[in-house]
Amino acid sequence: MNEEFKRKLSSRKLWMALAAFITSVLVLFGMDGDTITKVAAMVMALGSVTAYTLAEGYVDGQREKKDKVEQIE
């Protein structure tokens, strides 16, 4: 996966913007407040899990790269 794409997916700003957009669309279509709250919470939960997963993958990859360099030396 492209590093730039990973970085964007792990951006809190992206997930906040997405939650705000979806919330606005739900309000536009007259959804009740409870549904809007639940959907916004799910978007933010997905963002948190995505950011954590990508960050951990990056850290693990850097550790592997460092270990390989140390083995060569």
C-alpha positions in Angstrom: 0.0 0.0 0.0 1.3 3.5 -0.9 2.9 5.3 2.1 1.0 8.5 1.3 -2.3 6.6 1.2 -1.5 5.0 4.6 -0.7 8.4 6.1 -3.9 9.9 4.9 -6.0 7.0 6.2 -4.4 7.4 9.6 -5.2 11.1 9.7 -7.6 12.1 12.5 -8.6 15.1 10.4 -9.8 12.8 7.6 -12.0 10.8 10.0 -13.4 13.9 11.7 -14.2 15.4 8.2 -15.8 12.2 7.2 -17.9 12.0 10.4 -19.0 15.6 9.9 -19.9 15.0 6.3 -22.0 11.9 7.1 -23.6 13.6 10.1 -24.6 16.5 7.8 -26.1 14.2 5.2 -28.1 12.4 7.9 -29.4 15.7 9.2 -30.3 16.7 5.7 -32.4 13.5 5.2 -34.1 14.1 8.6 -32.7 11.2 10.6 -33.2 11.3 14.3 -30.5 12.4 16.7 -29.9 8.9 18.1 -29.2 7.4 14.7 -26.9 10.3 13.8 -25.0 9.9 17.0 -24.5 6.1 16.5 -23.4 6.6 12.9 -20.9 9.3 13.8 -19.6 7.1 16.7 -19.1 4.2 14.2 -17.2 6.4 11.8 -14.9 7.6 14.5 -14.4 4.0 15.8 -13.4 2.9 12.3 -11.0 5.8 12.1 -9.4 4.9 15.4 -9.0 1.2 14.5 -7.6 2.1 11.0 -5.1 4.6 12.4 -3.9 2.2 15.1 -3.5 -0.7 12.6 -1.6 1.4 10.1 0.6 2.9 12.8 1.4 -0.5 14.3 2.2 -1.9 10.8 4.5 1.0 10.2 6.3 0.5 13.5 6.7 -3.3 12.9 8.0 -2.6 9.4 10.6 -0.2 10.7 11.7 -2.7 13.3 12.1 -5.4 10.7 14.1 -3.1 8.5 16.4 -2.2 11.4 16.8 -5.8 12.4 17.8 -6.7 8.8 20.4 -3.9 8.7 21.9 -5.0 12.0 22.2 -8.6 10.8 24.0 -7.5 7.7 26.5 -5.4 9.7 
